[in-house]
Amino acid sequence: MRQEHKELLRELYETYQKALRLAAFGKKVPECEVDDIIQDTFVAFMDNYGDRFPDWNDAQIKGMLMKIFYNRCNDYFRNKQRHEEISIDTVQVQEKRDAGSSLIEKEELEMIRKDISDMSPALREVAILHMIEGRPRSQVCKILNINDATCRMRISRIRSRIQKLLKEQD
């Protein structure tokens, strides 16, 4: 980075970081993540507008920083929600067996919970979103950014794995 860009970045940071911190507080960003998101905001700003922004007025600069900042916050929360672990203990799981359906025994539920936690991240995410949270496949595809065929295959593998686990238990 050229010396003049370093000076501009330092000046921008000193001028606007307090406003971004207040916005982070308003968006309920965890304190441990605020500095990272603010740093990402300034880096993205300099990468995209470093050559053009010296001609901008304060409102334009602050507006663009806020826009980038809010996008970074949304990315953070989306990513956090996507990777958040879900306690299966609090979920009522029903499994169809023979002609009727019955509640899975506590031991079986514990086995399934352990099996899901041992799955690869790709399978675990689909299992949690589709099978535990009950989200439709189309929504799971959007959240995980995968195509429908991939999602169907993962669901099939998960079901086979759980069925095999339950058969071994019997």
Secondary structure as UniProt FT lines:
FT   HELIX           3..26
FT   TURN            27..28
FT   HELIX           31..49
FT   TURN            50..52
FT   HELIX           53..55
FT   HELIX           58..83
FT   HELIX           88..90
FT   STRAND          94..97
FT   TURN            98..99
FT   STRAND          100..103
FT   HELIX           106..118
FT   HELIX           121..126
FT   HELIX           127..132
FT   HELIX           137..144
FT   HELIX           148..169
//
